[in-house]
Amino acid sequence: MKITIPGRAAAASTISSALAAWRSGRGDVIFISGESGSGKSHVLDQIEALREQTPKPSIVRVDCSPPIGSFNVATIQPLQPFGHAIEQLYLNGEATAKKRLALNIGMSVLASIPIAGDIFYAVKAISQDVSEYKRETAAMQQKKRAAVAECVETLERIAAETPFILLVDDGHWSDPQSVEVIQRLRATIKNIPLLIIWTVTPTLAQQSNMPLAAMLRDTEGTPTVSLGDLDRTGSDDVLAAVAPDIRPTEQQRSVLYDRTAGTPGIIAEYVRYLVRTEQVRSDGTIAPDALEKSGLKLGDHPATDVLLHEIADDDAMTLALCAAEGREFTAFMIAALMNTDVISVVRTLRRLQHQTGVIKSVGMRTRYGLKTTAYEFTQSVAFTYFAHYPEYEERKHLHQRIAEILTKEFESSDLDEVRGQISTLIAAHSIEAEDTATASRMFAVAATAADVMGASDTADRIRREHLHINLDAEEVATLSVDGQQVIDGGSAGGGGSESFQELSGRLAQLIVDGECSNARTEIEAALQQRTLTGSERSTLLCLVARAHLELHSFADAEHALRSAEQLPDLGKRDTCNILNMQAAILMKQGRTDEARKVLNEATRHSRQLPLAHRVLTLGNIYLLLRSVHDPLSERFARKLRELTLQNALSGIRSDLQL
C-alpha cells in the first residue's frame, strides 16, 4: 500500500511506511500538520482511495465538527471523532436494523462496548425503546464513568478483531478527551493493527485545543508530518497532477508560483479556474494574458465548482438554513425550519445536490433521537459562504428556531444519553441566538452528562468557562463538592440578643466537635421558646438541619429547612444562611446541579451582607473548588487569607487549612 502526494515525497514515504507496517499488524498514530490549503485533506483522500485494496470497512474517515456560528461545540462533546468512527464501522455490519439505529446515536455506545463480537450489548443505553432497556446495572453505570479508558479498550479490541485505519480530518476541532485517548494509545498501538492519521491546523489548535497543541510539540511521542509551503519543483509537481495536459511557459510557471506562495490548494484552485474559464487552449498552452488578470470573484472559487453568487435567492436561503444547523444537517430540521413536510424537503435537497454539488446525502442517521436523512456540505468554502449568507437578524432568528426545535426533542426524550447529546447543540445555537438563559441551562445538563461518562475535564471546563461567563471569582460557586461546609455559628444569627449569639455559637461548636446528637437535642429544646424572633428561629433551624445532615438524616434536614423558609419576614442574612445549608444538603445527596444553582444565589446575597456572611460563602466556594482540584481554588485561598488576617479570624483560617 503506497500513496503518491505531488510535491511531498518525504511525507508520502512516511505515510506509506506506516501503511505497510499496519498491514503487518503494527499500528501507529500520525499527525499531519499544515495550514489551510497545504494538502492535508488531499492526503486523506489518497489513503481513502486505497479502500478497494482492503477488506471493508478497514478505512474509516470522520470529520470533527466545526463551530456552530462562533461557538466551538466540539470542545464540550467528549470523544466525538471516535464515536462517529465506531458508528461508521458498524453501519454496514451484520447487525439488525434496530442495533444499527442505536449505534447511530454515537457517543453513548462508547461507555459500554465490551468486545466487537457483542458490541450491540450497549444498545440498551441508547435505544428509543425505553421500556425494554430501562433498568441499568451497577456495573454498566460504573463503566460509563471511565469513558476514555473504555474508548481505548474498545478501539484496541475492535482492531484486534477487524484491523482498520482511522482518518480524522480537522482534528483541531476535537475535544480534550479525544486527545487523551491518543496519548493512552501511544503506549500500546505498536502492538495492534490500528493506524490513526489525524490532520491538524496548528494555528487553530493553538487557539482552541491546547492539549492537542502541546502534543504536537512533543516530537518524541507521536510522528508528525509537517506540510509546509512547496518549493518551485514541488509546485510544478502539483501543477502536473492537477492538470496533466497543461503546458505553461517557464515564465507562467514562475508567475503561478509567486502568486500561490507554494500552497498546493491555491495552486490547484488557480489552475482549475484557468481551465473552467477557458483560458487553457486545446493544445494545453495558457493564454498569454490569462495570468495578467487579477481580482477573482468569489463565485469563481473552484473548490465549490459552482458560481455561488448565481444561485437563486430562494435556493441560497434553503442552503443557509442547512448551514445554520451545521456542516452536517438533517431533513428533519430543515423541514421544521421551513414548516413543511420532510418528503418535500428531501426532494428540494436532492435537486440542490444535483444542481450545485455543494451538498451530498450521507444516508439515514439517527440524530436527536430520531431517524432522518442526513446531509453534509462537500466543501468548507460553501458551508462558510451560506452560514454567513443571512443578515444578523436572520441568523439570530434561525439559531433561535433551531434551539426551540431541539428543546422540544430534548424535553420529549426519556434517555439521559440523548438529552446530554442534544444539550450541547441547544447551548451552541442559544449562544448564537443570544439566549444566555437557555444556554446556561443546557450547559448545566451537558456538564452533568460529561460527569456521568467520566469526562471530568470536559465537565469542569463547561462549568468554569461557560456557566461562569458573567461571574467574577467570588461568584464561582457552581461545581460539585462532597458536602463540606464552613460553619460560622457566632455570626450566623440575624442580629438577635447577646445571649442568643452565645447559645448559637456554642451549638455550632458542638456540631463542629462531632457532638451532633447533643446539639440536636439542645436546639430542639431551644426552638420551644416562644420569645424567639423570626431571625433567631431561622438560625436554629439551620443549625438543626446541619446536625441532621451530619447524622445522615436527610429527610429531617430538609424538613427543618422548609420550616425555616416558611418563616415570615426573613432578612437577607437568614436567606443566605438557608441557601448555604440547602446547598450542603443537596451536595451530600449528590444533586450537584441543583446545589450549584443554590450556591450561586447565596453568593449574590452575600455581596450585600456583612463580612461574616461573605467569608462563610467564600469558604464554601473554596472547599468546593479544592475538592475537585480546580486551579481557581488558589485564588479563593488568597482572598480568604487576606480577609481572615485583616479581621483576626484565625479560627476560620485554621479550619480551612489556609
CORPE-V453469 format. One record per residue. NEAR is the number of other C-alpha atoms within 8 Angstrom. D_FIRST is the distance of its C-alpha to the first C-alpha in Angstrom with 1 decimal. Layout:
near=NEAR d_first=D_FIRST
near=NEAR d_first=D_FIRST
//
This chain:
near=6 d_first=0.0
near=8 d_first=3.8
near=9 d_first=6.9
near=7 d_first=10.4
near=10 d_first=13.5
near=9 d_first=16.8
near=11 d_first=19.0
near=9 d_first=16.7
near=9 d_first=15.1
near=6 d_first=15.7
near=11 d_first=14.4
near=12 d_first=11.1
near=8 d_first=10.9
near=9 d_first=12.0
near=9 d_first=9.7
near=11 d_first=6.5
near=9 d_first=8.6
near=11 d_first=9.5
near=11 d_first=6.2
near=10 d_first=6.1
near=10 d_first=9.8
near=13 d_first=9.7
near=8 d_first=8.3
near=7 d_first=11.2
near=10 d_first=13.6
near=13 d_first=14.1
near=15 d_first=14.3
near=12 d_first=15.4
near=13 d_first=17.1
near=12 d_first=16.3
near=13 d_first=18.8
near=13 d_first=18.3
near=13 d_first=21.9
near=14 d_first=23.5
near=11 d_first=26.5
near=7 d_first=26.7
near=9 d_first=25.2
near=12 d_first=22.9
near=11 d_first=19.7
near=13 d_first=18.6
near=8 d_first=18.4
near=7 d_first=16.6
near=9 d_first=13.7
near=10 d_first=13.7
near=8 d_first=14.0
near=11 d_first=10.8
near=9 d_first=9.0
near=10 d_first=11.3
near=7 d_first=10.6
near=9 d_first=7.4
near=12 d_first=10.2
near=7 d_first=11.0
near=5 d_first=8.0
near=9 d_first=9.4
near=7 d_first=13.1
near=7 d_first=15.2
near=10 d_first=16.0
near=11 d_first=13.1
near=12 d_first=12.6
near=13 d_first=16.1
near=10 d_first=17.3
near=11 d_first=20.9
near=9 d_first=23.2
near=14 d_first=26.0
near=10 d_first=29.3
near=10 d_first=31.1
near=10 d_first=34.8
near=13 d_first=37.4
near=9 d_first=39.8
near=6 d_first=40.3
near=9 d_first=39.5
near=10 d_first=36.2
near=13 d_first=36.2
near=14 d_first=32.8
near=12 d_first=34.5
near=11 d_first=36.7
near=10 d_first=34.1
near=14 d_first=32.9
near=12 d_first=29.2
near=13 d_first=28.6
near=12 d_first=24.8
near=10 d_first=24.3
near=13 d_first=27.0
near=11 d_first=25.2
near=12 d_first=21.9
near=9 d_first=23.7
near=12 d_first=25.5
near=9 d_first=22.4
near=10 d_first=20.9
near=11 d_first=24.0
near=9 d_first=25.3
near=8 d_first=23.8
near=6 d_first=24.5
near=5 d_first=27.4
near=10 d_first=29.9
near=6 d_first=33.2
near=6 d_first=33.9
near=7 d_first=36.0
near=10 d_first=33.4
near=11 d_first=30.8
near=11 d_first=33.6
near=12 d_first=34.2
near=14 d_first=30.7
near=11 d_first=30.7
near=16 d_first=33.2
near=11 d_first=30.5
near=12 d_first=31.6
near=11 d_first=34.3
near=14 d_first=31.9
near=12 d_first=30.5
near=15 d_first=33.9
near=12 d_first=34.2
near=14 d_first=30.9
near=8 d_first=31.3
near=9 d_first=28.3
near=10 d_first=25.8
near=4 d_first=28.0
near=8 d_first=31.0
near=9 d_first=29.6
near=9 d_first=32.2
near=9 d_first=35.0
near=11 d_first=34.8
near=11 d_first=36.0
near=9 d_first=39.6
near=11 d_first=39.1
near=14 d_first=38.0
near=9 d_first=39.3
near=7 d_first=42.0
near=6 d_first=44.1
near=9 d_first=45.9
near=5 d_first=48.5
near=6 d_first=46.0
near=10 d_first=44.2
near=7 d_first=47.0
near=4 d_first=47.4
near=8 d_first=45.0
near=6 d_first=45.2
near=6 d_first=45.7
near=6 d_first=42.6
near=9 d_first=40.4
near=9 d_first=42.3
near=8 d_first=41.6
near=12 d_first=37.8
near=12 d_first=37.9
near=12 d_first=39.2
near=12 d_first=36.1
near=13 d_first=33.5
near=13 d_first=31.2
near=8 d_first=31.3
near=13 d_first=30.9
near=12 d_first=27.9
near=11 d_first=26.1
near=8 d_first=27.1
near=13 d_first=26.0
near=8 d_first=22.5
near=11 d_first=22.3
near=10 d_first=23.8
near=11 d_first=21.7
near=12 d_first=18.4
near=9 d_first=20.0
near=7 d_first=20.8
near=7 d_first=17.7
near=10 d_first=14.7
near=12 d_first=13.7
near=11 d_first=12.4
near=13 d_first=15.4
near=12 d_first=15.6
near=14 d_first=19.1
near=14 d_first=20.5
near=13 d_first=24.0
near=12 d_first=24.0
near=14 d_first=27.2
near=15 d_first=29.0
near=16 d_first=28.2
near=14 d_first=31.0
near=13 d_first=32.0
near=12 d_first=31.2
near=14 d_first=27.6
near=11 d_first=27.5
near=9 d_first=29.2
near=12 d_first=26.6
near=9 d_first=23.9
near=8 d_first=26.4
near=9 d_first=27.0
near=9 d_first=23.4
near=12 d_first=22.7
near=7 d_first=24.9
near=8 d_first=23.1
near=15 d_first=19.5
near=10 d_first=18.2
near=8 d_first=19.5
near=12 d_first=18.0
near=16 d_first=14.6
near=16 d_first=15.1
near=15 d_first=13.2
near=12 d_first=15.5
near=12 d_first=15.0
near=13 d_first=18.6
near=15 d_first=19.9
near=14 d_first=23.4
near=13 d_first=26.1
near=11 d_first=28.1
near=7 d_first=31.5
near=9 d_first=31.3
near=14 d_first=30.2
near=9 d_first=33.2
near=7 d_first=35.5
near=8 d_first=34.5
near=15 d_first=32.3
near=9 d_first=33.8
near=8 d_first=32.0
near=11 d_first=28.6
near=11 d_first=30.0
near=8 d_first=31.2
near=10 d_first=27.8
near=10 d_first=26.3
near=6 d_first=29.0
near=8 d_first=28.0
near=9 d_first=25.7
near=5 d_first=25.7
near=7 d_first=24.6
near=12 d_first=21.5
near=9 d_first=19.0
near=10 d_first=19.8
near=10 d_first=18.0
near=8 d_first=21.1
near=13 d_first=21.0
near=8 d_first=24.4
near=9 d_first=26.1
near=12 d_first=24.7
near=7 d_first=26.8
near=8 d_first=28.1
near=8 d_first=25.3
near=12 d_first=22.7
near=15 d_first=25.0
near=10 d_first=25.2
near=10 d_first=21.4
near=13 d_first=21.5
near=12 d_first=24.5
near=10 d_first=22.8
near=8 d_first=19.8
near=9 d_first=22.2
near=9 d_first=24.7
near=7 d_first=23.7
near=6 d_first=27.3
near=11 d_first=29.2
near=7 d_first=31.2
near=10 d_first=33.0
near=7 d_first=35.5
near=6 d_first=35.0
near=7 d_first=37.5
near=9 d_first=35.7
near=10 d_first=32.4
near=8 d_first=34.5
near=9 d_first=36.1
near=10 d_first=32.8
near=12 d_first=31.4
near=8 d_first=34.7
near=6 d_first=34.9
near=10 d_first=31.4
near=8 d_first=31.4
near=13 d_first=27.8
near=13 d_first=26.5
near=14 d_first=23.5
near=10 d_first=24.8
near=9 d_first=28.2
near=15 d_first=27.2
near=11 d_first=25.3
near=11 d_first=28.3
near=9 d_first=30.8
near=11 d_first=29.3
near=11 d_first=29.1
near=11 d_first=32.7
near=11 d_first=33.8
near=9 d_first=32.2
near=7 d_first=33.7
near=6 d_first=37.1
near=7 d_first=37.2
near=10 d_first=37.6
near=11 d_first=35.0
near=9 d_first=36.8
near=5 d_first=35.8
near=5 d_first=35.2
near=10 d_first=32.7
near=11 d_first=35.3
near=11 d_first=36.2
near=8 d_first=39.8
near=5 d_first=41.7
near=6 d_first=42.9
near=9 d_first=39.7
near=9 d_first=38.8
near=5 d_first=42.4
near=6 d_first=42.5
near=5 d_first=42.0
near=4 d_first=42.1
near=6 d_first=39.3
near=6 d_first=40.4
near=8 d_first=38.6
near=9 d_first=38.2
near=10 d_first=36.3
near=13 d_first=33.4
near=10 d_first=30.5
near=7 d_first=28.3
near=12 d_first=30.5
near=9 d_first=30.9
near=10 d_first=34.5
near=11 d_first=37.8
near=9 d_first=38.3
near=6 d_first=41.9
near=6 d_first=42.7
near=8 d_first=41.8
near=6 d_first=45.2
near=6 d_first=46.6
near=6 d_first=46.6
near=9 d_first=42.9
near=11 d_first=42.2
near=11 d_first=44.2
near=8 d_first=42.3
near=9 d_first=39.0
near=13 d_first=40.8
near=11 d_first=41.6
near=12 d_first=38.0
near=14 d_first=37.0
near=12 d_first=39.8
near=12 d_first=38.3
near=9 d_first=34.9
near=11 d_first=31.6
near=10 d_first=31.2
near=13 d_first=34.5
near=12 d_first=36.1
near=13 d_first=38.4
near=9 d_first=40.8
near=11 d_first=41.4
near=12 d_first=41.7
near=12 d_first=44.2
near=10 d_first=46.2
near=11 d_first=46.3
near=6 d_first=47.4
near=6 d_first=49.8
near=9 d_first=48.7
near=8 d_first=47.1
near=9 d_first=43.4
near=6 d_first=43.2
near=8 d_first=44.5
near=12 d_first=42.1
near=9 d_first=39.1
near=8 d_first=40.4
near=8 d_first=40.9
near=8 d_first=37.4
near=8 d_first=36.0
near=8 d_first=38.1
near=11 d_first=37.0
near=11 d_first=33.3
near=7 d_first=33.8
near=6 d_first=36.2
near=9 d_first=34.5
near=12 d_first=30.9
near=10 d_first=31.2
near=11 d_first=30.9
near=10 d_first=29.0
near=8 d_first=29.6
near=8 d_first=27.3
near=7 d_first=29.5
near=8 d_first=31.8
near=11 d_first=31.8
near=12 d_first=34.5
near=10 d_first=35.7
near=11 d_first=39.0
near=10 d_first=39.4
near=6 d_first=39.6
near=9 d_first=37.4
near=11 d_first=36.7
near=12 d_first=34.4
near=13 d_first=32.3
near=13 d_first=31.2
near=11 d_first=29.5
near=12 d_first=29.7
near=9 d_first=26.8
near=9 d_first=27.5
near=7 d_first=29.2
near=8 d_first=31.6
near=12 d_first=33.1
near=11 d_first=33.3
near=9 d_first=35.1
near=8 d_first=37.4
near=13 d_first=38.6
near=11 d_first=38.9
near=9 d_first=41.5
near=9 d_first=43.0
near=11 d_first=45.9
near=7 d_first=48.8
near=6 d_first=49.5
near=7 d_first=51.9
near=8 d_first=49.6
near=13 d_first=46.5
near=11 d_first=48.8
near=9 d_first=50.1
near=12 d_first=46.7
near=14 d_first=45.4
near=13 d_first=48.7
near=9 d_first=48.4
near=13 d_first=44.8
near=13 d_first=46.1
near=8 d_first=49.0
near=10 d_first=46.9
near=12 d_first=44.5
near=9 d_first=47.6
near=8 d_first=48.9
near=10 d_first=45.8
near=12 d_first=45.9
near=8 d_first=49.5
near=6 d_first=49.0
near=10 d_first=46.2
near=7 d_first=47.3
near=10 d_first=44.0
near=8 d_first=43.8
near=10 d_first=40.0
near=13 d_first=40.0
near=12 d_first=42.9
near=12 d_first=41.1
near=11 d_first=38.1
near=11 d_first=40.4
near=13 d_first=42.6
near=14 d_first=40.0
near=11 d_first=39.7
near=15 d_first=43.5
near=15 d_first=43.9
near=14 d_first=41.6
near=14 d_first=43.3
near=15 d_first=46.7
near=11 d_first=46.1
near=15 d_first=45.4
near=12 d_first=48.5
near=7 d_first=50.4
near=10 d_first=51.4
near=8 d_first=51.4
near=6 d_first=53.3
near=10 d_first=50.7
near=13 d_first=47.9
near=11 d_first=49.6
near=9 d_first=50.1
near=12 d_first=46.5
near=15 d_first=45.3
near=12 d_first=47.5
near=10 d_first=45.9
near=15 d_first=42.4
near=13 d_first=43.4
near=11 d_first=44.8
near=12 d_first=41.6
near=13 d_first=39.6
near=11 d_first=42.1
near=9 d_first=41.8
near=12 d_first=38.0
near=11 d_first=38.3
near=15 d_first=37.1
near=8 d_first=40.2
near=8 d_first=38.8
near=14 d_first=38.2
near=15 d_first=41.6
near=10 d_first=43.4
near=9 d_first=41.7
near=14 d_first=42.9
near=14 d_first=46.4
near=10 d_first=46.6
near=8 d_first=45.1
near=10 d_first=45.9
near=11 d_first=48.9
near=12 d_first=50.8
near=7 d_first=50.2
near=4 d_first=53.9
near=8 d_first=55.2
near=7 d_first=56.2
near=7 d_first=56.0
near=9 d_first=59.1
near=10 d_first=57.6
near=12 d_first=54.4
near=12 d_first=55.7
near=13 d_first=52.8
near=12 d_first=50.7
near=11 d_first=51.2
near=12 d_first=53.5
near=8 d_first=54.8
near=9 d_first=58.3
near=9 d_first=60.0
near=8 d_first=62.6
near=8 d_first=65.1
near=7 d_first=68.6
near=10 d_first=71.3
near=12 d_first=74.2
near=10 d_first=76.9
near=10 d_first=75.7
near=12 d_first=74.4
near=14 d_first=77.6
near=11 d_first=78.6
near=6 d_first=81.6
near=10 d_first=84.0
near=6 d_first=86.9
near=6 d_first=86.8
near=6 d_first=87.4
near=9 d_first=84.5
near=12 d_first=82.2
near=9 d_first=83.2
near=8 d_first=82.7
near=14 d_first=79.2
near=12 d_first=78.2
near=9 d_first=79.5
near=13 d_first=77.7
near=14 d_first=74.4
near=9 d_first=74.9
near=12 d_first=75.4
near=12 d_first=72.1
near=8 d_first=70.4
near=6 d_first=72.1
near=6 d_first=70.8
near=9 d_first=74.1
near=12 d_first=72.9
near=8 d_first=75.2
near=8 d_first=78.3
near=14 d_first=77.0
near=11 d_first=76.5
near=8 d_first=80.0
near=9 d_first=81.6
near=12 d_first=79.7
near=9 d_first=80.7
near=8 d_first=84.3
near=8 d_first=84.2
near=10 d_first=82.9
near=6 d_first=86.1
near=7 d_first=88.1
near=5 d_first=89.3
near=4 d_first=89.8
near=8 d_first=86.1
near=7 d_first=84.8
near=10 d_first=81.7
near=13 d_first=79.7
near=13 d_first=80.9
near=11 d_first=80.2
near=13 d_first=76.6
near=14 d_first=76.1
near=12 d_first=77.3
near=12 d_first=75.2
near=14 d_first=72.1
near=11 d_first=73.1
near=14 d_first=73.7
near=14 d_first=70.3
near=11 d_first=68.8
near=14 d_first=70.8
near=14 d_first=69.6
near=11 d_first=66.0
near=8 d_first=66.3
near=8 d_first=67.7
near=6 d_first=64.7
near=9 d_first=67.2
near=9 d_first=65.0
near=6 d_first=67.2
near=9 d_first=70.3
near=15 d_first=68.6
near=11 d_first=67.5
near=8 d_first=71.0
near=12 d_first=72.6
near=14 d_first=70.4
near=8 d_first=71.2
near=9 d_first=74.8
near=12 d_first=74.4
near=9 d_first=72.6
near=6 d_first=75.6
near=9 d_first=78.2
near=5 d_first=80.0
near=5 d_first=79.9
near=9 d_first=76.9
near=8 d_first=76.3
near=8 d_first=73.1
near=13 d_first=73.4
near=13 d_first=73.7
near=12 d_first=70.7
near=13 d_first=68.6
near=12 d_first=69.6
near=13 d_first=68.9
near=12 d_first=65.5
near=12 d_first=64.4
near=12 d_first=65.7
near=12 d_first=64.0
near=13 d_first=60.7
near=12 d_first=61.2
near=13 d_first=61.8
near=13 d_first=58.8
near=14 d_first=56.5
near=9 d_first=58.0
near=6 d_first=57.1
near=6 d_first=53.5
near=9 d_first=54.1
near=11 d_first=52.5
near=11 d_first=52.0
near=9 d_first=55.7
near=15 d_first=56.7
near=13 d_first=54.8
near=9 d_first=56.7
near=12 d_first=60.0
near=13 d_first=59.4
near=12 d_first=58.5
near=9 d_first=61.9
near=14 d_first=63.7
near=14 d_first=62.3
near=9 d_first=63.7
near=12 d_first=67.1
near=13 d_first=67.2
near=7 d_first=67.0
near=6 d_first=70.6
near=10 d_first=72.0
near=7 d_first=73.5
near=6 d_first=71.6
near=9 d_first=71.6
near=13 d_first=69.6
near=12 d_first=67.1
near=10 d_first=66.6
near=11 d_first=66.4
near=12 d_first=63.6
near=11 d_first=61.8
near=12 d_first=62.0
near=12 d_first=60.4
near=11 d_first=57.6
near=11 d_first=57.1
near=13 d_first=57.0
near=14 d_first=54.5
near=14 d_first=52.1
near=9 d_first=52.6
near=9 d_first=51.8
near=8 d_first=48.3
near=7 d_first=47.8
near=8 d_first=47.6
near=7 d_first=47.9
near=7 d_first=50.6
near=12 d_first=52.9
near=7 d_first=53.8
near=9 d_first=55.1
near=13 d_first=57.4
near=10 d_first=58.5
near=8 d_first=59.7
near=8 d_first=61.6
near=13 d_first=63.2
near=10 d_first=64.2
near=8 d_first=65.8
near=10 d_first=67.8
near=12 d_first=68.9
near=9 d_first=70.1
near=7 d_first=71.9
near=6 d_first=73.7
near=6 d_first=74.3
near=10 d_first=72.1
near=8 d_first=71.3
near=6 d_first=71.2
near=8 d_first=68.4
near=12 d_first=66.5
near=8 d_first=66.8
near=7 d_first=65.8
near=9 d_first=62.6
near=5 d_first=61.9
near=8 d_first=61.9
//
